[in-house]
Amino acid sequence: MNTTTQATTQATTTTTLRAEGFSCPSCIAKIEKQVGRFIGVASVTVHFASWRIEITHDPSVVGVDELVAAAKKAGYVARPAAF
């Protein structure tokens, strides 16, 4: 029996969301936990001072709308941002 192993690489992208309403470290942890639950999300970084959420993810697995919905589920309004 001949088997072949193919190496696959995930194409990741970084999506930046602007969020409103978080005011403490527990808010940041809540957002990171909720958004980070998705398969395909490699990392979530919340920037407290600028209200930015940077998410590195595989867009073929999880889309921007799902990421925005996850932030909303955590209790925060978020929108895609250019920077």
Phi, psi and omega in degrees: 000129181256124178242145179237133177255126178256135176271128177242144178241139177277133174271113180254157176224161175249123178252134177250128175247146170258130182240160179233147168097354179272142189223004183205167180300328179291331175296317180298313180298321180297315179295311181301319181293314184293314181289323182289352181289339184289138169294135182102347177269119181272323180202154176226126177232124178257127178259105187300310186295326183256000181058036178257145173238117178256125184236122173264123186207166175268110184293344177280348181254317181224129183261172182299318180300322178292324179292318177298317179297324179294319177297320178296320179297329177284349176108015185229140176279128179225148178224148175299143180228152179284334182213000000 
